[in-house]
Amino acid sequence: MTTDDDAGLRVRAREELLERRSPHFALLPPRAQEAANEAERMLDEGESDPDAFARRMGHDREALQQARDFFASLVSAHSDDFRASEALRLVNRAMSKTPIVDPLDWKPRWHQRFRRP
């Protein structure tokens, strides 16, 4: 799809939805789709605060990881996709603000049961 700008040049119209950019978007879980769309929306509005993005996503690390993998695949497929690079950077920065929760952290490991201090 092309449009004419004021100078008479033919420019390519930016695709608005991630579904049009990649057929793999439909394969993401709904929460990861929401994270990817939220990252795109924030970049459209000129926001790049990773703390706000992590709060909007409820610090859901799994959704952020899947969105990160999606944007990384876009960058891998098209190295000149600067929009995906910015979104990947935003998601990575938000992941660094999200705490890691280990469900086995409070349990003693089997190999550490009889270990002397």
Secondary structure, DSSP 8 states (H G I E B T S, - for coil): -EEE-TTS-EEE-----HHHH-GGGGGS-HHHHHHHHHHHHHHHTT---HHHHHHHTTT-HHHHHHHHHHHHHHHHH-TT-HHHHHHHHHHHHHHHHS----TTTTS--GGGTT---
